[in-house]
Amino acid sequence: MELCKATNELIPAIDALFLDTVRTVNSRDYSPEQISVWASEGNHAEMWRRKIAEQYFIAVMDGEQLAGFASLAENGYLDMFYVSSKHQRMGVGKILMNELLEQALHFDLQKVYSDVSITARPFFEKMGFYLAEQHEKIHKGVSFTNNRMERKLDND
């Protein structure tokens, strides 16, 4: 497994991994209607380009295959965090999270926060995040449980 900065050349793989993860991994915790709405967010090359340009956007490669990706905004918002269905429970999430937390210290942040899926919540809790708020979010007329997770950082 190799950690690297995401580039525009990875956009097709990022989009494919996003769609596969939502449809495969998140389908355990979400209804077919929710998955359909969530997956409709894929295939937006311009969105990925913007995030790669504006955020600290990283990827983990398993040889030539994208195993996962994640991004952190300078304000501490952990925006993207996806691990391939073929790489679940293989340490990819931990590699991504540790790198984002290290970068957050370089940004001199006091905390990192994210809106986390039901599926990802146990992983985030294991990585030291706590539930700050839970509420329902409506997207395209469909309700989703939204877990606002936070982790305080030790800048010493």
Secondary structure, DSSP 8 states (H G I E B T S, - for coil): -EEEE--GGGHHHHHHHHHHHHHHTGGGTS-HHHHHHHHTT---HHHHHHHHHHSEEEEEEETTEEEEEEEE-TTSBEEEEEE-GGGTTTTHHHHHHHHHHHHHHHTT-SEEEEEE-TTTHHHHHHTT-EEEEEEEEEETTEEEEEEEEEEE----
